[in-house]
Amino acid sequence: MLTKKAPHLFCKPTKTNDEIVFSEFVDGINGTISFKSLNLKTELPVIHNWVNMDYTQQYWQMNGQFSQFYAMYQCMEFNPYSHSFTGFFNAKLVCQFDVYSVFADELKAHIGHEDHDCGFHLLMSPNKVPVHGLTTAIVKSFLNYYFSFPEAKRMYAEPDVNNKKSIELLEKCGFVKIKTVEMSYKRADVYLKHRPQTPSAP
């Protein structure tokens, strides 16, 4: 019996160096937001420090030895179904996005997914830039990047049901809750955002 193969992650950059893949100036926060692939040598130690702080351990569950953390993200770098991006505000590292193909993730068992559906996880720096609305702007800019690909029709997120800040953020960014599910490592609210419709020409 043939099993359908998961489609590769269409937004995975062909180069995994420090090349900026998306950048835009955001009027509301008076600054430039940009994204690129995670650099394992220079940025992963910083990210590892973030996930070992109290504010992340409850929901990320990725604290531990750096060697294990590095091995996981090294695998992701060559995994055709997932990718890690870092985000910047005015050239300052402020966040990390992990993006994955729903088809290759356990989430697919809980939703009516389509081939190119993706999901994401966001980690913000604890050293917050004092700019009101930055996190919302970061997510909206990343969605602009994601939906710039013709294959991108839907984006999912599955925050822990108790992660009220993430849930509030998703709703601010236009995500809609579709259901609550029991995943192997958490009870999650599944949120979905469709590609924005292009206004019709007059």
Secondary structure by P-SEA (a helix, b strand, c coil): cccccccccccccccccccccbbbbbcccccccccccccccccaaaaaaaaacccccccccccccaaaaaaaaaaaaaccccbbbbbbccccccbbbbbbcccccccccccccccccccbbbbbbcccccccaaaaaaaaaaaaaaaccccccbbbbbccccaaaaaaaaaaacccccccccccccbbbbbbbccccccccc
